[in-house]
Amino acid sequence: MKDNVVDIENFGKGFYALEDTTKSPVGSLRVMKNAQVTDRGGLAPRPGTLLLGTKNTNGAPVKGLYNFRKSFGQDELLIKPYDDELEVYSKNNATAGWFRLKDSFTLNKEFGFVTSLVNTSNEDFVAGCNRHEPYFGWTGAVTLLNGALSGAETAVTVDSTLVVDVYESKTAASSSTTTLDVSGTPWAASMWINFYVLITDGSSIGKISKITANTSSQITFDAIAGLTGTPTFEIRKLAFPASGTIIYGGTTIAYSAIPTSTTFTVSSAHAAADNTPVTLVPTEYPAAPRGNRLANYLGRTVVGNVRSALARDSGGALQGYSSAGSYFVSKINDPFDFSFAATRVAGEGDLIGTPYGGGDITDVKTQEDAAYILKKYYIESVKYSQDANDLAVRDPLKSGIGSIGKVTIGRDDLYFFTGGNALTSIGRVKTKDIRPETLNIGNKIKRYLDAAGLDDVGRGIEVANKIYFPIKSSPTATANDALLVYNRDDDSFEGIWDIAANDLEEFGGKYYFGSSIDSNVYQLFYEHSDVEGTTKYPIAFDARTHFMNLTASKSNLQAMSGLIVEGYIRGGTQFTIKGWKDFSTGAFLNFNFDSSEEAFKDGTVLQASLGGSPLAIDPLAATFSDPDSDGRRHFMFRVYFPFQYGNFFSMGVSSSGIDLDHEITRFGLIMKESVSVNTTRIKSI
């Protein structure tokens, strides 16, 4: 008899929880905690997380994290609802941290948001609502105080009251208090109306005024006292409305004018420190529906899960309305007006009732040219006819199947959990049918999903063809405490990450989640530890294969006498290798592998480093390559031990520590050959 090596080196099947463990694909995993399958097909710990901003000690969860992306790349604004607060984090003003947008909301209610970039106001807006307070809109205007305020000032000085874009920069040939003359411009008449002129030199430097008319050689504006000569000027836009209410330091204050590019006129300012964030207070729209499932659809806003609203009865009279099974649609290009006449006219708002049997609307999403309305036991798509009739064309896709919680939008599909604990997607099944169908992609982890808690599913996200779903690890969990990872490329699951999240968002080219257990936001995919400020926390990683019998009949005894492990590792990292047989819970093999950073620094590439108690009579040294471009080294080692006889074997790797970086690409099981062995699965050494 001779030793043979059975290589287990394809872990792309990922986490598997459907069939009996002995029938699961070779290389698939029965335990996959805080693990990921790498692009090499190896096993590694999940990436770490990083706290965004300063730690918030409020214990309320984040319910409805959303990124408001301004057009022209002006800014990105991450909105965090928690407790009775709405806070914002500005990408352009990151040093300011989180600041208050609005407070005094009903406690711990979930918000929905939607962005409207093309509307009748010619302005970017984010619209939001929590079902309990009025629907609101916010332009995302943010600046910082330029100098401290002691209180009682009549001007609030900031970094800028204007958007960053400069549309024209010219020198006037002549001027008056209401005009600037120029020559040789390609201007069309009236093209600068409602923009602002900013004087950039001379005695009126910094003053701004609204443009009321223009020709090809002259702009006319509201009077700027004292303007004379041939000043340089710019054509700009205000970031804030000409009058309104701002908030800084958590307190609101009305302003009556914006006379310069850096000042608001107020009656009496309140005290605040230099560089305090200043933003516009959101505008409330009492006539809009109070719902927290919002989506864009071709210039319209669709609102579902509505708690109360203003609508018309069957006779056309306005009345109060309350039906969580109906959804409202805004007027074209106006996200704040949902009104319609007694006899609806094309382009107006709309109110559409869905079948009662489906219960409340659980989510509203758009995909391609349709809006999807999902209830617990019903799904329909709606498309407006895009003609003079402007009629809603509804298509009931499913009855008896729907979404029990929020829906995740992927690159090409919508993903949701059904009442039968199935993870399902809406998609077109190749070219067989143009009608969207549902597909249960979670069948291979059915036993896990049946034991999980799916009653408060969070909004996930797709990153690099992997989709991350926030769920509860069990029905008894009080909040989402796990991310379920699905790999679209391999149609596989990469196990469960111990991350407590409600909603995931992209922000500034990185990915973040709102915590389901406190009032903080964290960055995903950050190095190799969970980090809050200067404190690092370990990541507990555990991956175990299913029990495998590699003989042809799957009934003969096998004898395992050694193990080869191959992969990549960074200096100072330690992991544990374990082996089990015949469904035992106790491991027959258990040892640590530790890469010494000191030996690397000395230039040593061979180490006899197989743990504190070597399991071989004469263990072979681990071999290490020179560092790769990412600083990790390829390694391989083997260890021998007394024959272990059994029908089924399982291998595992685990680690728990700070800044651990390792990847297992191969388990080589040194087996005693039997006449019943399937020789296509083994190779000699």
C-alpha positions as CSV (number, residue, x, y, z in Angstrom):
1,M,0.0,0.0,0.0
2,K,1.2,3.5,-0.6
3,D,0.3,7.0,0.5
4,N,-1.8,9.1,-1.8
5,V,-2.8,12.7,-1.5
6,V,-6.4,13.7,-2.0
7,D,-6.4,17.5,-2.8
8,I,-9.3,19.6,-1.6
9,E,-8.5,22.9,-3.3
10,N,-11.8,24.2,-4.7
11,F,-13.8,26.0,-2.0
12,G,-16.0,27.8,-4.5
13,K,-19.0,25.7,-3.7
14,G,-19.1,27.7,-0.4
15,F,-21.5,27.2,2.4
16,Y,-24.0,24.4,1.8
17,A,-26.9,23.4,4.1
18,L,-29.4,21.4,2.1
19,E,-28.6,17.7,1.8
20,D,-27.1,15.3,4.2
21,T,-23.5,16.4,4.9
22,T,-22.1,13.3,3.2
23,K,-23.9,14.2,0.0
24,S,-22.7,17.8,-0.2
25,P,-20.2,18.7,-2.9
26,V,-16.6,18.0,-2.1
27,G,-15.0,21.2,-0.9
28,S,-18.3,22.8,0.3
29,L,-18.5,23.9,3.9
30,R,-20.8,23.0,6.7
31,V,-19.5,25.9,8.9
32,M,-18.4,29.2,7.3
33,K,-18.3,31.9,10.0
34,N,-16.7,35.3,9.2
35,A,-15.2,33.6,6.1
36,Q,-14.9,34.5,2.5
37,V,-13.9,32.6,-0.7
38,T,-11.0,34.6,-2.3
39,D,-10.5,35.2,-6.0
40,R,-8.1,32.3,-5.9
41,G,-10.8,30.0,-4.6
42,G,-9.2,29.9,-1.1
43,L,-10.6,30.4,2.4
44,A,-9.8,33.5,4.3
45,P,-11.2,35.6,7.2
46,R,-13.7,38.3,6.2
47,P,-12.3,41.9,6.0
48,G,-12.6,44.2,9.0
49,T,-14.8,47.2,9.7
50,L,-14.1,50.8,10.6
51,L,-16.2,53.2,12.6
52,L,-17.2,56.3,10.5
53,G,-16.8,59.4,12.6
54,T,-16.9,59.6,16.4
55,K,-18.5,56.8,18.5
56,N,-22.2,57.6,19.2
57,T,-23.2,56.1,22.6
58,N,-26.9,56.3,21.9
59,G,-28.2,52.7,22.0
60,A,-30.9,53.2,19.3
61,P,-30.3,51.4,15.9
62,V,-29.8,53.1,12.6
63,K,-33.0,52.6,10.6
64,G,-32.8,53.6,7.0
65,L,-29.2,54.6,6.1
66,Y,-29.1,56.5,2.7
67,N,-26.6,58.2,0.5
68,F,-27.8,61.4,-1.2
69,R,-25.5,61.9,-4.2
70,K,-25.6,65.5,-5.5
71,S,-25.4,66.0,-9.3
72,F,-22.2,67.1,-11.0
73,G,-20.2,65.3,-8.2
74,Q,-20.8,68.3,-5.8
75,D,-21.0,66.2,-2.7
76,E,-22.3,62.9,-1.2
77,L,-24.3,63.1,2.0
78,L,-24.8,60.0,4.1
79,I,-28.1,60.3,6.1
80,K,-28.4,58.4,9.3
81,P,-31.8,58.1,11.1
82,Y,-31.8,56.8,14.7
83,D,-33.8,57.5,17.9
84,D,-35.6,60.8,17.1
85,E,-32.7,62.1,15.0
86,L,-31.6,62.6,11.4
87,E,-27.9,63.1,11.1
88,V,-25.7,63.7,8.1
89,Y,-22.0,63.0,7.1
90,S,-20.7,65.1,4.2
91,K,-18.0,63.6,2.0
92,N,-16.7,67.1,1.2
93,N,-16.7,68.1,4.9
94,A,-15.6,64.9,6.5
95,T,-13.6,66.6,9.3
96,A,-16.9,68.0,10.6
97,G,-18.2,64.5,11.4
98,W,-21.9,63.7,11.9
99,F,-24.2,66.7,12.4
100,R,-27.9,67.1,13.0
101,L,-30.3,67.7,10.1
102,K,-33.5,67.4,12.0
103,D,-34.8,66.0,15.3
104,S,-38.0,65.4,17.3
105,F,-39.3,62.6,15.1
106,T,-41.3,59.7,16.6
107,L,-38.8,57.4,18.3
108,N,-37.1,54.5,16.4
109,K,-39.2,54.6,13.2
110,E,-37.7,53.4,9.9
111,F,-37.1,56.0,7.2
112,G,-37.3,55.6,3.5
113,F,-35.5,58.0,1.1
114,V,-35.3,58.7,-2.6
115,T,-33.3,61.1,-4.7
116,S,-34.9,63.4,-7.4
117,L,-32.3,65.0,-9.7
118,V,-34.7,66.2,-12.4
119,N,-37.8,68.1,-11.3
120,T,-39.8,71.2,-11.7
121,S,-37.7,73.1,-9.2
122,N,-34.5,72.7,-11.2
123,E,-32.7,71.4,-8.1
124,D,-31.4,68.2,-6.5
125,F,-33.6,66.9,-3.7
126,V,-33.7,63.9,-1.4
127,A,-37.2,63.1,-0.3
128,G,-37.8,61.1,2.9
129,C,-40.5,59.9,5.4
130,N,-40.9,57.6,8.4
131,R,-44.7,57.0,8.0
132,H,-45.4,59.1,11.2
133,E,-44.1,62.7,10.5
134,P,-44.7,64.6,7.2
135,Y,-42.9,63.7,4.0
136,F,-40.0,66.1,3.5
137,G,-37.5,67.3,1.0
138,W,-33.9,68.5,1.4
139,T,-31.5,70.0,-1.1
140,G,-28.3,68.8,0.6
141,A,-26.8,72.3,0.9
142,V,-23.9,72.1,3.4
143,T,-21.2,74.5,4.4
144,L,-19.1,75.3,7.5
145,L,-18.9,78.3,9.8
146,N,-16.0,80.5,8.9
147,G,-15.1,81.8,12.3
148,A,-16.7,81.3,15.7
149,L,-20.0,82.9,16.6
150,S,-20.4,84.3,20.1
151,G,-24.1,85.0,19.7
152,A,-26.4,88.0,18.6
153,E,-24.5,88.6,15.3
154,T,-26.7,89.7,12.4
155,A,-24.6,87.9,9.8
156,V,-23.6,84.2,9.8
157,T,-20.3,83.9,8.0
158,V,-19.6,80.6,6.2
159,D,-17.1,79.1,3.8
160,S,-19.5,79.5,0.8
161,T,-23.2,80.0,0.1
162,L,-22.7,79.0,-3.6
163,V,-22.3,75.7,-5.4
164,V,-18.8,74.9,-6.5
165,D,-19.4,75.1,-10.3
166,V,-18.4,78.3,-12.1
167,Y,-20.5,78.7,-15.2
168,E,-18.8,81.8,-16.6
169,S,-15.8,83.9,-15.5
170,K,-15.5,87.3,-17.3
171,T,-14.3,90.9,-17.0
172,A,-16.9,93.6,-17.5
173,A,-16.4,96.3,-20.2
174,S,-18.7,98.6,-18.1
175,S,-21.2,98.3,-15.3
176,S,-24.0,99.9,-13.4
177,T,-25.6,98.9,-10.1
178,T,-27.9,96.5,-12.1
179,T,-25.9,95.6,-15.3
180,L,-22.6,94.3,-16.5
181,D,-21.6,94.7,-20.1
182,V,-19.4,92.2,-21.9
183,S,-18.4,91.5,-25.5
184,G,-17.6,88.5,-27.6
185,T,-19.8,86.0,-25.7
186,P,-21.8,83.1,-27.2
187,W,-24.7,83.7,-24.8
188,A,-28.2,83.1,-25.8
189,A,-30.9,85.5,-24.6
190,S,-32.3,84.5,-21.1
191,M,-29.9,81.6,-20.6
192,W,-28.6,83.0,-17.2
193,I,-32.0,83.9,-15.7
194,N,-32.2,82.7,-12.1
195,F,-28.4,82.2,-11.9
196,Y,-26.4,84.6,-9.7
197,V,-23.6,87.1,-10.5
198,L,-20.7,87.1,-8.1
199,I,-18.4,90.2,-8.1
200,T,-14.8,88.9,-7.7
201,D,-12.8,92.1,-7.4
202,G,-13.1,95.8,-6.7
203,S,-15.1,97.5,-3.9
204,S,-18.1,95.2,-4.3
205,I,-16.0,92.0,-4.1
206,G,-18.0,89.0,-2.7
207,K,-21.4,90.5,-3.3
208,I,-23.9,88.4,-5.2
209,S,-27.2,89.2,-7.0
210,K,-29.9,87.2,-8.9
211,I,-29.8,87.6,-12.7
212,T,-33.2,88.7,-14.1
213,A,-32.3,88.9,-17.8
214,N,-29.4,88.6,-20.2
215,T,-28.6,89.3,-23.9
216,S,-25.5,88.2,-25.8
217,S,-23.5,91.1,-24.3
218,Q,-25.2,92.2,-21.1
219,I,-26.5,90.6,-17.8
220,T,-29.1,92.4,-15.7
221,F,-29.6,91.6,-12.0
222,D,-31.1,93.0,-8.8
223,A,-29.2,96.1,-7.6
224,I,-25.7,95.8,-6.1
225,A,-25.2,99.1,-4.2
226,G,-22.0,100.8,-5.2
227,L,-21.1,98.6,-8.2
228,T,-19.0,100.6,-10.7
229,G,-16.1,100.2,-13.0
230,T,-15.0,97.1,-14.9
231,P,-15.0,94.4,-12.3
232,T,-14.3,90.7,-12.9
233,F,-17.3,88.5,-12.1
234,E,-18.5,84.9,-12.2
235,I,-21.9,83.4,-12.9
236,R,-22.8,80.9,-10.2
237,K,-25.7,79.2,-8.5
238,L,-26.8,79.5,-4.9
239,A,-26.4,76.4,-2.8
240,F,-29.2,77.6,-0.5
241,P,-32.5,79.3,-1.3
242,A,-32.5,83.1,-1.2
243,S,-34.3,82.9,2.2
244,G,-35.1,80.1,4.6
245,T,-34.0,78.3,7.7
246,I,-30.6,76.9,8.5
247,I,-29.4,74.7,11.3
248,Y,-26.0,74.6,13.0
249,G,-24.9,73.3,16.3
250,G,-28.2,71.5,16.5
251,T,-30.3,74.7,16.6
252,T,-32.3,76.2,13.8
253,I,-32.3,79.9,12.7
254,A,-34.2,81.8,10.0
255,Y,-32.3,83.9,7.5
256,S,-33.8,86.7,5.4
257,A,-31.2,87.1,2.6
258,I,-27.8,86.0,1.2
259,P,-26.1,89.2,0.3
260,T,-22.6,87.8,-0.3
261,S,-20.9,84.5,-1.3
262,T,-20.1,83.9,2.4
263,T,-22.9,85.4,4.6
264,F,-26.5,84.8,5.7
265,T,-28.5,87.7,7.1
266,V,-30.1,86.8,10.4
267,S,-31.8,88.6,13.2
268,S,-29.6,87.2,16.0
269,A,-27.2,84.3,15.6
270,H,-26.6,81.7,18.3
271,A,-23.1,80.8,19.4
272,A,-21.1,78.1,17.8
273,A,-17.5,77.1,17.2
274,D,-15.5,77.6,14.0
275,N,-16.0,75.0,11.3
276,T,-19.4,73.9,12.7
277,P,-21.5,72.4,9.9
278,V,-24.3,74.6,8.5
279,T,-27.1,73.1,6.4
280,L,-30.6,73.9,5.2
281,V,-33.5,72.7,7.3
282,P,-35.7,70.2,5.3
283,T,-39.1,71.4,3.9
284,E,-42.2,69.5,5.0
285,Y,-45.0,68.6,2.6
286,P,-48.1,67.8,4.7
287,A,-50.2,66.9,1.6
288,A,-47.8,64.2,0.5
289,P,-48.4,60.5,1.6
290,R,-46.7,59.4,4.8
291,G,-44.9,56.2,3.7
292,N,-41.4,54.8,4.0
293,R,-40.9,52.7,0.9
294,L,-39.9,55.1,-1.9
295,A,-38.5,54.6,-5.4
296,N,-37.9,56.6,-8.6
297,Y,-39.7,55.7,-11.8
298,L,-39.0,57.8,-14.9
299,G,-39.4,61.2,-13.4
300,R,-41.9,60.1,-10.8
301,T,-41.7,59.1,-7.2
302,V,-43.6,56.0,-6.0
303,V,-44.4,55.7,-2.3
304,G,-45.6,52.6,-0.6
305,N,-46.3,51.3,3.0
306,V,-48.3,54.5,3.5
307,R,-49.8,55.0,6.9
308,S,-51.9,58.1,6.1
309,A,-52.4,60.5,3.2
310,L,-54.6,63.0,1.4
311,A,-56.6,61.5,-1.5
312,R,-59.9,61.6,-3.3
313,D,-62.9,59.4,-2.7
314,S,-64.9,57.7,-5.4
315,G,-66.9,61.0,-5.9
316,G,-63.7,63.1,-6.4
317,A,-63.8,64.8,-3.0
318,L,-60.6,65.2,-1.0
319,Q,-60.4,63.1,2.2
320,G,-58.0,61.5,4.6
321,Y,-56.7,58.1,3.4
322,S,-55.2,55.2,5.2
323,S,-54.4,51.9,3.4
324,A,-51.0,50.3,3.6
325,G,-51.9,48.2,0.6
326,S,-52.0,51.1,-1.9
327,Y,-49.2,53.1,-3.4
328,F,-49.0,56.7,-4.5
329,V,-47.3,58.1,-7.5
330,S,-46.2,61.7,-7.9
331,K,-46.6,64.1,-10.7
332,I,-44.0,63.9,-13.5
333,N,-40.9,65.8,-12.5
334,D,-42.2,66.8,-9.1
335,P,-41.4,64.5,-6.2
336,F,-43.5,66.5,-3.7
337,D,-46.9,66.7,-5.5
338,F,-49.1,63.6,-5.5
339,S,-52.3,65.4,-6.3
340,F,-54.7,64.5,-9.1
341,A,-58.0,65.9,-10.3
342,A,-61.4,64.2,-9.7
343,T,-61.0,63.0,-13.3
344,R,-57.3,62.3,-13.5
345,V,-55.3,64.2,-16.2
346,A,-52.1,62.8,-17.8
347,G,-49.0,63.8,-15.9
348,E,-50.8,64.2,-12.6
349,G,-50.2,62.1,-9.5
350,D,-51.9,58.7,-9.0
351,L,-53.2,56.3,-6.4
352,I,-53.3,52.6,-7.1
353,G,-54.8,50.0,-4.9
354,T,-53.4,46.5,-4.8
355,P,-55.2,43.2,-3.8
356,Y,-56.0,43.0,-0.2
357,G,-54.9,39.4,0.0
358,G,-51.2,40.4,-0.1
359,G,-51.3,42.5,3.1
360,D,-49.2,45.7,3.5
361,I,-46.7,46.8,0.9
362,T,-43.3,45.6,2.1
363,D,-41.2,47.4,-0.5
364,V,-41.2,49.4,-3.8
365,K,-38.3,49.1,-6.2
366,T,-37.6,49.9,-9.8
367,Q,-35.7,47.7,-12.3
368,E,-35.2,48.7,-15.9
369,D,-38.5,50.2,-17.2
370,A,-40.8,49.0,-14.4
371,A,-41.6,49.7,-10.8
372,Y,-42.2,46.6,-8.7
373,I,-44.7,46.6,-5.8
374,L,-44.0,43.8,-3.3
375,K,-46.3,42.6,-0.6
376,K,-45.9,39.5,1.6
377,Y,-47.9,37.4,-0.7
378,Y,-48.2,39.4,-3.9
379,I,-46.0,41.1,-6.5
380,E,-46.9,43.3,-9.4
381,S,-45.1,45.5,-11.8
382,V,-46.4,48.8,-13.1
383,K,-45.4,50.8,-16.2
384,Y,-46.9,54.1,-17.3
385,S,-47.9,54.1,-21.0
386,Q,-45.5,57.0,-21.9
387,D,-48.1,58.5,-24.2
388,A,-50.8,61.2,-24.1
389,N,-53.0,58.9,-21.9
390,D,-50.3,58.4,-19.3
391,L,-52.0,55.3,-18.0
392,A,-50.6,52.9,-15.4
393,V,-50.2,49.5,-17.1
394,R,-50.2,46.9,-14.3
395,D,-49.0,43.3,-14.5
396,P,-49.7,41.0,-11.5
397,L,-46.6,38.8,-11.5
398,K,-47.2,36.5,-8.5
399,S,-50.0,35.8,-6.1
400,G,-49.2,33.8,-3.0
401,I,-45.5,34.7,-3.3
402,G,-43.9,38.0,-2.2
403,S,-41.4,39.6,0.0
404,I,-41.5,39.5,3.8
405,G,-39.1,42.5,4.1
406,K,-37.0,45.0,2.3
407,V,-35.7,44.1,-1.2
408,T,-32.0,44.3,-2.3
409,I,-31.2,45.7,-5.7
410,G,-28.5,43.9,-7.5
411,R,-26.8,44.8,-10.8
412,D,-29.3,42.8,-12.9
413,D,-31.9,41.6,-10.4
414,L,-34.0,42.1,-7.3
415,Y,-33.5,39.8,-4.3
416,F,-35.9,39.2,-1.4
417,F,-37.0,36.6,1.1
418,T,-40.4,35.0,0.8
419,G,-42.8,33.8,3.5
420,G,-41.5,30.2,3.0
421,N,-37.9,31.3,4.0
422,A,-36.7,31.2,0.4
423,L,-34.2,33.6,-0.9
424,T,-35.6,34.6,-4.3
425,S,-34.8,36.8,-7.2
426,I,-36.9,38.3,-10.0
427,G,-35.3,37.8,-13.3
428,R,-35.7,36.8,-16.9
429,V,-35.0,33.1,-17.3
430,K,-32.5,33.3,-20.2
431,T,-34.5,33.7,-23.4
432,K,-37.4,31.4,-22.6
433,D,-39.8,34.2,-21.6
434,I,-40.0,38.0,-21.7
435,R,-42.1,37.9,-18.5
436,P,-40.1,38.2,-15.2
437,E,-40.0,35.0,-13.2
438,T,-39.0,34.2,-9.7
439,L,-36.1,31.9,-8.9
440,N,-35.2,30.4,-5.5
441,I,-31.4,30.9,-5.3
442,G,-31.4,30.0,-1.6
443,N,-32.4,26.4,-1.9
444,K,-28.8,25.1,-1.3
445,I,-28.9,26.7,2.2
446,K,-32.5,25.8,2.9
447,R,-31.8,24.2,6.3
448,Y,-29.9,27.3,7.4
449,L,-32.6,29.7,6.3
450,D,-35.3,27.7,8.0
451,A,-33.5,28.2,11.3
452,A,-32.6,31.9,10.7
453,G,-34.7,35.0,11.6
454,L,-36.0,36.7,8.5
455,D,-38.7,38.9,10.0
456,D,-36.7,42.1,9.8
457,V,-34.5,41.7,6.7
458,G,-32.3,44.7,6.0
459,R,-31.5,46.3,2.7
460,G,-28.5,44.6,1.2
461,I,-26.1,45.6,-1.5
462,E,-24.1,44.1,-4.4
463,V,-20.3,44.6,-4.4
464,A,-18.1,43.0,-7.0
465,N,-20.7,40.4,-7.9
466,K,-21.3,39.4,-4.3
467,I,-24.5,40.3,-2.5
468,Y,-24.7,41.0,1.2
469,F,-28.0,40.5,3.0
470,P,-28.5,41.7,6.6
471,I,-30.6,39.1,8.6
472,K,-31.0,37.6,12.0
473,S,-29.0,34.4,12.8
474,S,-32.0,33.0,14.6
475,P,-35.7,33.9,15.2
476,T,-34.8,34.7,18.9
477,A,-32.3,37.4,17.9
478,T,-33.6,40.9,18.9
479,A,-31.9,42.6,15.9
480,N,-30.1,41.7,12.7
481,D,-26.8,40.2,13.7
482,A,-25.5,38.5,10.5
483,L,-24.6,39.3,6.9
484,L,-25.4,36.4,4.5
485,V,-23.0,36.6,1.5
486,Y,-24.1,35.3,-1.9
487,N,-21.7,35.0,-4.8
488,R,-23.4,35.6,-8.2
489,D,-20.5,34.3,-10.2
490,D,-20.4,30.9,-8.5
491,D,-24.1,30.8,-7.5
492,S,-22.8,30.0,-4.0
493,F,-23.0,31.3,-0.5
494,E,-20.0,32.4,1.5
495,G,-21.4,31.8,4.9
496,I,-22.4,34.2,7.6
497,W,-20.5,37.3,8.8
498,D,-21.0,38.4,12.4
499,I,-22.0,41.9,11.5
500,A,-25.1,43.6,13.0
501,A,-26.5,45.7,10.1
502,N,-29.8,47.1,9.0
503,D,-29.0,48.8,5.7
504,L,-25.9,48.9,3.4
505,E,-24.8,51.8,1.2
506,E,-22.0,52.9,-1.1
507,F,-20.5,56.3,0.0
508,G,-17.4,58.0,-1.4
509,G,-16.5,54.8,-3.4
510,K,-16.5,52.7,-0.2
511,Y,-19.3,50.6,1.4
512,Y,-20.9,51.2,4.8
513,F,-23.6,49.7,7.0
514,G,-25.9,51.3,9.6
515,S,-25.7,49.3,12.8
516,S,-28.8,47.4,14.0
517,I,-27.6,47.5,17.6
518,D,-26.4,51.1,18.1
519,S,-26.4,54.5,16.5
520,N,-23.2,54.2,14.4
521,V,-22.2,53.6,10.8
522,Y,-19.2,51.4,9.9
523,Q,-17.2,50.9,6.7
524,L,-17.0,47.4,5.3
525,F,-13.9,45.7,3.8
526,Y,-11.4,47.5,6.0
527,E,-8.1,45.8,6.6
528,H,-8.1,42.8,9.0
529,S,-9.7,43.9,12.2
530,D,-12.9,45.6,13.4
531,V,-11.7,49.2,14.3
532,E,-13.2,51.9,16.4
533,G,-10.9,54.9,16.7
534,T,-7.6,53.5,18.0
535,T,-9.1,50.3,19.3
536,K,-9.0,47.1,17.3
537,Y,-11.2,44.1,17.9
538,P,-10.4,40.5,16.7
539,I,-12.3,38.7,14.0
540,A,-13.3,35.1,14.9
541,F,-13.0,33.0,11.7
542,D,-14.1,29.4,11.4
543,A,-14.5,27.3,8.2
544,R,-15.1,23.5,8.1
545,T,-15.7,21.2,5.2
546,H,-18.6,18.8,5.0
547,F,-17.7,15.2,5.9
548,M,-16.3,13.5,2.9
549,N,-15.9,9.8,2.0
550,L,-13.6,9.7,-1.1
551,T,-13.9,6.0,-1.9
552,A,-16.1,4.8,-4.8
553,S,-18.7,3.1,-2.6
554,K,-18.5,5.6,0.2
555,S,-18.6,2.7,2.6
556,N,-15.1,1.4,2.9
557,L,-12.8,2.5,5.7
558,Q,-10.1,5.0,4.9
559,A,-6.9,5.7,6.8
560,M,-5.6,9.3,7.0
561,S,-2.0,9.6,8.2
562,G,-1.0,13.2,7.3
563,L,-2.0,16.6,6.0
564,I,-0.6,19.1,3.6
565,V,-1.7,22.7,3.9
566,E,-0.9,25.4,1.3
567,G,-1.9,29.1,1.1
568,Y,-0.8,32.6,1.8
569,I,0.1,34.3,5.0
570,R,1.4,37.6,6.4
571,G,4.0,37.6,9.2
572,G,2.8,37.5,12.7
573,T,-0.4,35.6,11.8
574,Q,-1.5,32.4,13.5
575,F,-4.3,30.0,12.6
576,T,-5.5,26.6,13.9
577,I,-6.0,23.5,11.8
578,K,-8.5,20.8,12.9
579,G,-9.7,17.5,11.6
580,W,-12.8,15.4,12.4
581,K,-14.0,12.0,11.4
582,D,-17.3,10.1,11.3
583,F,-19.4,13.1,12.4
584,S,-17.7,13.5,15.8
585,T,-17.8,16.9,17.5
586,G,-14.3,16.4,19.0
587,A,-11.4,16.9,16.6
588,F,-8.8,14.1,16.2
589,L,-6.4,16.7,14.8
590,N,-5.7,20.1,16.4
591,F,-2.6,22.3,16.0
592,N,-1.6,25.9,15.5
593,F,0.5,27.2,12.7
594,D,2.3,30.4,13.5
595,S,4.3,32.6,11.0
596,S,7.1,34.4,12.7
597,E,7.7,37.9,11.6
598,E,11.1,37.9,13.2
599,A,12.2,35.0,11.0
600,F,11.0,36.9,7.9
601,K,13.0,39.9,8.9
602,D,16.1,37.8,9.2
603,G,15.6,36.5,5.7
604,T,14.8,32.9,6.8
605,V,12.5,31.1,4.3
606,L,12.4,27.7,6.1
607,Q,10.9,27.3,9.5
608,A,10.0,24.2,11.6
609,S,6.9,25.9,12.9
610,L,4.1,23.5,13.2
611,G,2.8,24.5,16.6
612,G,4.0,24.2,20.2
613,S,3.6,20.4,20.2
614,P,4.6,19.0,16.8
615,L,2.4,16.0,15.8
616,A,5.0,14.4,13.6
617,I,8.0,12.3,14.7
618,D,10.1,14.4,12.2
619,P,8.0,17.3,11.0
620,L,9.0,18.8,7.7
621,A,9.6,22.6,7.8
622,A,7.2,25.0,6.4
623,T,8.3,26.7,3.2
624,F,7.7,30.4,2.6
625,S,8.2,32.4,-0.6
626,D,9.4,36.0,-0.8
627,P,6.6,38.5,-0.2
628,D,4.0,39.2,-2.9
629,S,3.1,42.7,-3.9
630,D,0.4,42.6,-1.2
631,G,3.0,41.7,1.5
632,R,1.9,38.1,1.9
633,R,4.0,35.0,1.4
634,H,3.0,31.7,-0.2
635,F,3.5,28.8,2.3
636,M,3.2,25.1,2.3
637,F,3.8,22.5,5.0
638,R,2.9,18.9,5.8
639,V,2.4,17.1,9.1
640,Y,2.2,13.3,9.9
641,F,0.3,11.6,12.7
642,P,-0.8,8.0,13.6
643,F,-3.3,6.5,11.2
644,Q,-6.8,7.7,11.7
645,Y,-9.4,5.2,10.3
646,G,-12.9,6.3,9.4
647,N,-15.5,6.5,6.7
648,F,-15.9,10.3,6.6
649,F,-13.4,13.1,7.2
650,S,-13.8,16.8,7.6
651,M,-11.1,19.5,7.7
652,G,-11.2,23.0,9.1
653,V,-9.3,26.2,9.7
654,S,-10.0,28.9,12.3
655,S,-8.4,31.9,13.8
656,S,-9.2,34.8,16.2
657,G,-7.0,37.8,16.6
658,I,-6.1,41.3,15.5
659,D,-4.6,42.0,12.1
660,L,-4.5,38.3,11.1
661,D,-4.1,37.8,7.3
662,H,-4.1,34.3,5.9
663,E,-5.6,32.3,3.1
664,I,-5.9,28.5,2.7
665,T,-5.8,27.4,-0.9
666,R,-5.4,23.6,-0.5
667,F,-5.9,20.8,2.0
668,G,-3.9,17.7,0.9
669,L,-5.2,14.7,2.7
670,I,-2.6,12.0,2.9
671,M,-4.7,8.8,2.7
672,K,-4.1,5.1,2.7
673,E,-5.1,3.7,-0.7
674,S,-7.9,1.1,-0.9
675,V,-9.0,-1.0,-3.8
676,S,-12.3,0.8,-3.7
677,V,-10.8,4.3,-4.0
678,N,-12.0,6.4,-6.9
679,T,-8.6,7.0,-8.5
680,T,-9.8,10.0,-10.4
681,R,-9.9,11.9,-7.2
682,I,-6.5,11.2,-5.8
683,K,-2.9,11.5,-7.0
684,S,0.4,10.0,-5.7
685,I,3.2,11.9,-4.2
